[in-house]
């Protein structure tokens, strides 16, 4: 009797696992870069408040919950003064 070798098909996880892990690492890196930009630049936060308020809200939430920062209040006070001066 002739025995045939049965080739095992790679599982989904083996086949796409590396791609999924690298994709998630890329997303985490991109999120970190945005967080770093928002953390270091008041102008960037102002721009995001006009164009992407949901991202800025998430940034403030992380700062308030993890770091106890009051960046939201400080930014709002500065932007109000800025808008009053430019009227």
C-alpha positions, 0 to 999 in steps of 0.5 A, a space after each residue: 500500500 502506498 502512503 501519501 504524505 499529508 501536508 498540513 495547511 497552516 492555520 489562520 493565526 500562523 498565516 496572518 498572525 505576523 501581519 496582525 501583530 505588525 499592524 497593531 504595533 504600527 497603529 500603536 506607534 501612530 497613536 503615540 506620535 499623535 499623543 506626543 504632538 498634542 502633548 508638546 504643542 498648544 497650537 496642535 491642540 487648538 487645530 485638533 479642537 477645530 478639526 478633530 474634537 473627538 481625538 482631543 477629547 480622548 487626549 484630555 481624558 487620558 491626561 486627566 485619568 492617568 496624570 491628573 493634568 488640567 490641560 483642558 482647563 488651561 487650553 480653554 482659558 488661553 483660547 478664550 483670551 486669544 479669541 477675545 484679543 482677535 475680535 
